[in-house]
Amino acid sequence: MNGPVNGDGGRPDVGPGVEIERKVYDAEFVDGPDGVSGNVSRETPPPWSPRGSRLAWWRRVCASLAVAVVLVWRSGWVARARSVAAYRLRKAPLDVARLLWFVLRGHWRWVVKGWSWATYADLRADVRRARLAGDAEARRAAQEMIRADGRARWARLGLCLHWLVVVGRVVAPVVVVLWALDSWIPRGDMWPWLADVYNGLDTAWEIITAVAPAAMLIVIVGWVVAAAFEGRERDPGAGWLIRPDRDDADSWIDERMVSKALAHLGISPLNKFFKDGGVLAYTVAARKDGDGTYAQVRLPLGVTADMVAAQRPKLAANLGRAALETWPTKGDEDGILDLWVADKGTLNGGAGEWPLLYDGQVDVFDGVPFGLSQRGLVINAPLIGANWLIGGRPGQGKSACLRTLLLGAALDPTAELWVYVMGESPDFDPFAPRLSRYHMGMDDAVAEQALRALSDLLDEMERRGRVLGQQPGRPPKVSRKLADNRILGLHPLICAIDECHELFQHPKYGKQAAEMAIRLIKRGRKYGIVLLLATQSPTKDSIPREVTRNVSCGVAFSVADQIANDGLLGSGKYRAGIRATDLRMNTDRGTCVAVGVTDATFELTRTFYVAFEDGIDDVSPVIARAVALVQETGRAIEAPNRLEIQAAPVDHLTDINSVMRGERRVRTQVVLSRLAEHNPAEYEGWSPGDLTAALANEGITPRKSDGVMVVRADDVANALATRDTDTPGREASGSQGDLPTDSLTETPSDDLRKRSSGRRAGHSTRGTTTPRNRRVRRQSADSLPAPDDSDGDRSGGGNDE
């Protein structure tokens, strides 16, 4: 109550007849902590009440959520997202303008493309180029193509109109009849099935009208997006959008970065191209490729890939990479640049553990695990059908690389391995239990044994060629199926020569060894014979040029100069940007540049390393496992049974008679040329002296006519008639060479295999002389060497007497 109160307890301003309004307070009685009831307000519940406990719990939850929100808001990735969002928000007007411009330009490009298609702009350009080049044939072909395509277009248009007319003729009457029935007959008077048809059509129309707005909106949005995509900037990359969120920003390479790096190489035509506003065309956009980025660029006029490769250090610096991590090479054309850029630091590590170190078996026809490519993929190095040349400076891993290849081959129980080390090096001593031949040392005896091995491989190559010729279908090369047939003896035969430059530079055996190696490399690959050569001196004097030209796989570790680089990898590789000179001595030990090991132009390979040094021997356990595999298969590596097939002897007199071609007299030079055409393998190297010796064996002597030496047809015919009369049991020509029934003989040991020395002095029996000191003397199928042949001559002869 307000105001003073009188003695009656009432207010002075209130009369006795006035009713006093009572106030009511909203409250309730609760029990206090001591059980005494009290009057407590509902707005401030005590903390010990259930409602107070819930309120305190909610306050704690809200405080925790607030703290969490603040922490998330202040975190690094949210801060980056906020910065990017704020940046994009500031750039929103410009982005909208760009998108509108893209849409307009996209429509214009569609118009240009449509006009080019309608007017044959590309073919007309071909016609103009052909006219300017003066190529009438190309011009005529382009014009004919325009005419043919025009006729085809009108034919397709006529076909479409024809189908429209056919469909319209069928559909239009049906629509008219349905409309007429619905207009003239009420739905209630129709047949039930017809009413159901109209109800279904009404439902379909309602669905179409309901979906049509959304479909039209989707079509319009798709149209705008497609136009914007068509009209987008041709400048490469979208770094303005994605760069802030990338974790690998240091390794990220896009087309924009590549273009900028190329623009600062100091190449005049390239500088002019960029100055004039040119934009590079990327035939392959920059994309992730293994442990790096790959891009393919079509260079502008006047610029070749070799010019860019020559500026490789500057290009690497412009891209923020080491020279070893940047590989510009020539593509399919001189104007195509293939660029591969490694991620930072990925090439510093080794290849890791060899996959076959503890378990596994190998099929050499599928390859041997060799190393990791620059993309981080395991390379299965080809062996069958390939020959290898491995080189580099001392201590950079060439012997370890050769050892890895041989270890893989040893795990194929069908493979036979020979190793010759032209120096005092124990790198291959653990291989001894698995090798059929092994010689190591620096003396002349090792060089002689290596030369003999090459000779034996040539003999084996010729034997395998004859065996293949006798197989069904005459297969052109050894396959896995043929190699598994022990009787044929076509198993893989792998010969490795370490420090081969010592052999090729040997004063006594070097020249002959080089000739044999070249012949073996050229022809032996399809017969399952593989030659592995390793050297630390790849010069033109130490390695025959024909060896480098014909080996399938070249491997170069760190080398000193361009000559050594091209001596291992092939001529022109240095200019093409394939350079092992950039490999750093010792720092890049075990890393090599290899060509031919994959379908790629080259591979920067980190080779697997199987340790054999400083008391660590990981090679011997692998060899023990390889020997166990051989024993399980039951193969005798030392002396397998091989099918010996003797070639049919060449009948020189019959060949000479056939090349006379019915003429009475033919000059000896003409006879030689015709013989070479008739049988190049036999007569290509013949000289007039060889022809004279062959005729003398048949009792014929060339005569002189009009000042030149000629062969008379009468003499040849008489000699043939006399020979057929003297040997009535002689088989007809061409019937010899059948597979002998008892020719499954064991391969002779090395001391019994004497090579033929060509002509034998004082021996004039027919059929035993082979002109030109031929290495392999041919033997008829029915004339095996006599058991008491003391001189070991396996050449035999066509013994007709």
Secondary structure, DSSP 8 states (H G I E B T S, - for coil): --S---TTSS-TT--TT----------EEEE-TTS-EEEE-TTS--TTSHHHHHHHHHHHHHHHHHHHHHHHHHSHHHHHHHHHHHHHHHTHHHHHHHHHHHHHHHHHHHHHHHHHHHHTHHHHHHHHHHHHHT-HHHHHHHHHHHHHHHHHHHHHHHHHHHHHHHHHHHHHHHHHHHHHHHHHS-GGGS-HHHHHHHHHHHHHHHHHHHHHHHHHHHHHHHHHHHHHHHTS--S---HHHHGGG-TTTTT---HHHHHHHHHTS--HHHHHHHHTT---EEEEEEEEETTEEEEEEE--TT--HHHHHHTHHHHHHHTT--GGGEEEEE-SSTTEEEEEEE-TTTTSS---S-TTSSS----TTT-EEEEE-TTS-EEEE--TT--EEEE-STTSSHHHHHHHHHHHHHTSTT-EEEEEESSS--TTGGGGGG-SEEEE-SSHHHHHHHHHHHHHHHHHHHHHHHHHHTSTT--SS--HHHHT-TTTT---EEEEEETHHHHHT-TTTHHHHHHHHHHHHHHGGGGTEEEEEEES--STTTS-HHHHHH-SEEEE-S-SSHHHHHHHH-TTTTTTT--STTS-TTTTTTEEEEESSSSSS-EEEEE----EETTEESHHHHHHHHHHHHHHHT--SSS-EEE--------HHHHHHHHTTT-SEEEHHHHHHHHHHH-HHHHTT--HHHHHHHHHHTT---EEETTEEEEEHHHHHHHHHHHHHH-TT---TT------TT-EEE---GGG-B---SS-TT---TT---GGG-SS----TT----TT-TT-B--------
